[in-house]
Amino acid sequence: MNFQAIKTIYMFEMMRMFRTIGQSIAAPVISTSLYFVVFGSAIGSSIKSIDGVSYGSFIVPGLIMLSVLTQSISNASFGIYFPRFTGTIYEQLSAPISYLEIVIGYVGAATSKSLILGLLILGTANFFVDVSIQNIPLMTLFLLLTCITFSLFGFIIGIWAENFEQLQIIPLLVITPLTFLGGSFYSLKMLPPIWQKISFLNPLVYLISGFRWSFYGSGDVNLGVSFIMAALFLIVSLLIIRWIFKTGYKLKT
């Protein structure tokens, strides 16, 4: 294992975050704070509580997941797309570095950025609502699993994309709507039965529900099912990346 190569890629990507800290950290934290003000105050005045939890506190896990999902994909996809765009990716492919080391470097950096952002948003939430975490190890596990999985997914998008428009199309038109429809701001129990069943087709429901379990000990989906779905998504992403490097898909041309 070439740890020096991993460290080089990792540090380069992390330094990019510090160079654009306003866009990478400040903007998501400020926008999430606005969600607390708008949803926590306006809607929270009409919805007193859900499953015994005040509405403002109830949406905290969903808001964290919304930010972490989008930032994981954005950081990882841009991280690998830009070397493809400039042509410097061929220097990495010709260097004595395995594809595993390349993935660890880029995905590790994207995961670290998302973790930092998620923890900052969690800290910011305490200024607006009372936040309690019943199971910190479980919360950490789901947060880490989500960051890694969607950083891998973002890496795949960065390989697939041919231009900057394609780089944004899946996060904007697929991931963000699925996150909003995945129970970020409401419980699936509040929906009519037919829409509850349809919602279970949304894979992000399981991630958000599992993450909320760690906070309040309840969720829309069984905790074990949530963990299995998250692990399955991770395995599928790893298999796709393995296939990409094995075949050279959009890397050798």
C-alpha positions as CSV (number, residue, x, y, z in Angstrom):
1,M,0.0,0.0,0.0
2,N,1.5,3.3,-1.1
3,F,0.5,5.5,1.8
4,Q,2.5,8.4,0.5
5,A,0.4,8.5,-2.6
6,I,-2.8,8.3,-0.6
7,K,-1.6,11.1,1.7
8,T,-0.7,13.3,-1.3
9,I,-4.1,13.0,-3.0
10,Y,-5.9,13.3,0.4
11,M,-4.0,16.5,1.4
12,F,-4.4,18.1,-2.0
13,E,-8.2,17.6,-1.8
14,M,-8.4,18.8,1.8
15,M,-6.4,21.9,1.0
16,R,-9.0,22.7,-1.8
17,M,-11.6,22.8,0.9
18,F,-9.7,25.3,3.0
19,R,-9.1,27.5,-0.2
20,T,-12.9,27.5,-0.8
21,I,-14.1,27.4,2.8
22,G,-16.9,29.9,2.1
23,Q,-18.4,27.6,-0.5
24,S,-17.5,24.3,1.2
25,I,-18.4,25.0,4.8
26,A,-20.0,28.4,5.4
27,A,-22.6,28.3,2.7
28,P,-24.1,24.9,3.7
29,V,-24.1,25.8,7.4
30,I,-25.9,29.1,6.7
31,S,-28.4,27.6,4.4
32,T,-29.2,24.9,7.0
33,S,-29.6,27.6,9.6
34,L,-32.2,29.2,7.4
35,Y,-34.0,25.8,7.3
36,F,-34.2,25.8,11.1
37,V,-35.6,29.4,11.1
38,V,-38.2,28.7,8.3
39,F,-39.2,25.2,9.1
40,G,-38.6,25.2,12.8
41,S,-40.5,28.5,13.4
42,A,-43.2,28.6,10.6
43,I,-44.1,24.9,10.3
44,G,-43.1,24.1,13.9
45,S,-45.8,26.4,15.2
46,S,-48.4,24.2,13.4
47,I,-46.9,20.8,14.1
48,K,-46.1,20.7,17.8
49,S,-44.4,17.2,17.9
50,I,-43.9,14.0,16.0
51,D,-43.5,10.8,17.9
52,G,-43.1,12.8,21.1
53,V,-40.3,14.9,19.6
54,S,-40.7,18.7,18.9
55,Y,-40.8,19.4,15.2
56,G,-37.7,21.6,15.3
57,S,-35.7,18.8,16.9
58,F,-37.3,16.1,14.6
59,I,-35.9,17.7,11.4
60,V,-32.3,17.9,12.7
61,P,-31.3,14.4,11.5
62,G,-32.9,15.0,8.1
63,L,-31.2,18.4,7.6
64,I,-27.8,16.8,8.5
65,M,-28.4,14.0,6.0
66,L,-29.5,16.5,3.3
67,S,-26.3,18.4,3.6
68,V,-24.0,15.4,4.0
69,L,-25.5,13.6,1.0
70,T,-25.2,16.5,-1.3
71,Q,-21.7,17.6,-0.2
72,S,-20.3,14.0,-0.2
73,I,-21.4,13.6,-3.9
74,S,-20.3,17.1,-4.8
75,N,-16.8,16.9,-3.2
76,A,-16.0,13.4,-4.6
77,S,-17.4,14.0,-8.1
78,F,-15.6,17.3,-8.6
79,G,-12.4,15.9,-7.0
80,I,-12.0,13.1,-9.7
81,Y,-13.7,15.0,-12.6
82,F,-11.3,18.0,-12.5
83,P,-8.1,15.8,-13.1
84,R,-10.0,14.2,-16.0
85,F,-11.0,17.6,-17.3
86,T,-7.4,18.9,-17.2
87,G,-5.8,15.7,-18.2
88,T,-3.7,15.2,-15.1
89,I,-5.6,12.0,-14.3
90,Y,-3.2,10.2,-16.8
91,E,-0.2,11.1,-14.6
92,Q,-1.9,9.3,-11.7
93,L,-2.9,6.3,-13.9
94,S,0.7,6.0,-15.2
95,A,2.2,6.3,-11.7
96,P,2.9,3.3,-9.5
97,I,-0.4,3.8,-7.7
98,S,-3.2,1.2,-7.6
99,Y,-6.8,2.2,-8.3
100,L,-7.5,1.3,-4.6
101,E,-5.1,4.0,-3.5
102,I,-6.6,6.5,-5.8
103,V,-10.1,5.8,-4.6
104,I,-9.0,5.9,-0.9
105,G,-7.3,9.3,-1.5
106,Y,-10.2,11.0,-3.2
107,V,-13.1,9.3,-1.3
108,G,-11.3,9.7,2.0
109,A,-11.0,13.4,1.5
110,A,-14.6,13.8,0.4
111,T,-15.7,11.7,3.4
112,S,-13.6,13.9,5.8
113,K,-15.1,17.1,4.4
114,S,-18.7,15.8,4.8
115,L,-18.0,14.6,8.3
116,I,-16.7,18.0,9.3
117,L,-19.8,19.6,7.8
118,G,-22.2,17.2,9.4
119,L,-20.7,17.8,12.9
120,L,-20.7,21.6,12.3
121,I,-24.4,21.5,11.4
122,L,-25.1,19.3,14.4
123,G,-23.4,21.9,16.6
124,T,-25.3,24.7,14.9
125,A,-28.6,23.0,15.5
126,N,-28.1,23.4,19.3
127,F,-28.4,27.1,18.9
128,F,-31.9,26.7,17.5
129,V,-33.5,23.6,19.1
130,D,-32.8,21.1,21.8
131,V,-30.9,18.2,20.3
132,S,-30.5,14.9,22.2
133,I,-28.6,11.9,20.9
134,Q,-29.6,8.6,22.5
135,N,-26.9,6.4,20.8
136,I,-23.8,8.3,19.8
137,P,-21.9,5.2,18.5
138,L,-24.9,4.4,16.2
139,M,-25.1,8.0,15.1
140,T,-21.4,8.0,14.3
141,L,-21.7,4.7,12.4
142,F,-24.6,5.9,10.2
143,L,-23.0,9.3,9.5
144,L,-19.7,7.7,8.6
145,L,-21.4,5.0,6.4
146,T,-23.4,7.7,4.6
147,C,-20.4,9.9,4.0
148,I,-18.4,7.0,2.6
149,T,-21.2,5.5,0.5
150,F,-22.2,8.8,-1.2
151,S,-18.6,9.9,-1.6
152,L,-18.1,6.6,-3.6
153,F,-21.3,7.4,-5.5
154,G,-20.0,10.9,-6.2
155,F,-16.7,9.4,-7.4
156,I,-18.7,7.3,-9.9
157,I,-20.6,10.4,-11.1
158,G,-17.2,12.2,-11.6
159,I,-16.0,9.4,-13.8
160,W,-19.2,9.2,-15.8
161,A,-19.7,12.9,-16.4
162,E,-18.6,14.4,-19.7
163,N,-19.1,18.1,-18.6
164,F,-19.9,20.2,-15.7
165,E,-23.7,20.1,-16.4
166,Q,-23.7,16.3,-16.2
167,L,-21.7,16.6,-12.9
168,Q,-24.6,18.5,-11.4
169,I,-27.6,16.8,-13.0
170,I,-27.9,13.7,-10.8
171,P,-27.4,15.5,-7.4
172,L,-29.9,18.3,-8.4
173,L,-32.5,16.2,-10.2
174,V,-32.3,12.9,-8.4
175,I,-30.6,13.0,-5.0
176,T,-31.9,16.3,-3.6
177,P,-35.6,15.5,-4.5
178,L,-35.3,11.9,-3.1
179,T,-33.8,13.4,0.1
180,F,-36.8,15.8,0.5
181,L,-39.2,12.9,-0.2
182,G,-37.3,10.6,2.1
183,G,-38.8,11.9,5.4
184,S,-36.3,14.7,6.1
185,F,-39.0,17.0,7.2
186,Y,-41.9,14.7,8.1
187,S,-42.6,11.2,9.2
188,L,-43.9,8.7,6.7
189,K,-46.7,7.9,9.2
190,M,-48.2,11.3,8.3
191,L,-48.7,10.1,4.6
192,P,-51.7,8.2,3.3
193,P,-51.1,4.4,3.2
194,I,-50.5,4.2,-0.6
195,W,-47.8,7.0,-0.4
196,Q,-46.2,5.2,2.5
197,K,-45.7,2.1,0.4
198,I,-44.4,4.2,-2.5
199,S,-42.0,6.0,-0.2
200,F,-40.3,2.7,0.8
201,L,-39.0,2.5,-2.8
202,N,-36.9,5.5,-2.0
203,P,-33.5,4.2,-0.8
204,L,-32.8,7.4,1.1
205,V,-35.7,6.7,3.4
206,Y,-33.7,4.0,5.0
207,L,-30.6,6.2,5.6
208,I,-32.6,9.1,7.1
209,S,-34.7,6.7,9.3
210,G,-31.7,4.9,10.6
211,F,-29.9,8.1,11.4
212,R,-33.0,9.4,13.2
213,W,-33.1,6.2,15.2
214,S,-29.7,7.1,16.8
215,F,-31.2,10.4,18.0
216,Y,-34.6,9.6,19.2
217,G,-34.9,5.8,19.3
218,S,-37.6,5.6,16.7
219,G,-37.9,5.9,12.9
220,D,-40.1,5.0,9.9
221,V,-38.1,1.8,9.1
222,N,-36.7,-1.0,11.3
223,L,-33.2,-0.2,12.3
224,G,-31.8,-3.5,11.0
225,V,-33.4,-2.9,7.6
226,S,-31.9,0.6,7.4
227,F,-28.4,-0.7,8.2
228,I,-28.7,-3.5,5.6
229,M,-29.9,-1.1,2.9
230,A,-27.0,1.3,3.7
231,A,-24.5,-1.5,3.6
232,L,-25.9,-2.8,0.3
233,F,-25.6,0.6,-1.3
234,L,-22.0,0.8,-0.2
235,I,-21.2,-2.7,-1.7
236,V,-22.8,-1.8,-5.0
237,S,-20.8,1.4,-5.3
238,L,-17.6,-0.5,-4.5
239,L,-18.4,-3.1,-7.2
240,I,-19.1,-0.4,-9.8
241,I,-15.8,1.4,-9.0
242,R,-13.9,-1.9,-9.3
243,W,-15.5,-2.4,-12.7
244,I,-14.6,1.1,-13.8
245,F,-10.9,0.7,-13.1
246,K,-10.8,-2.9,-14.4
247,T,-12.3,-1.9,-17.8
248,G,-10.8,1.6,-17.9
249,Y,-14.3,3.1,-18.5
250,K,-13.8,6.7,-19.5
251,L,-10.3,6.7,-18.1
252,K,-8.2,5.3,-20.9
253,T,-9.6,7.5,-23.6
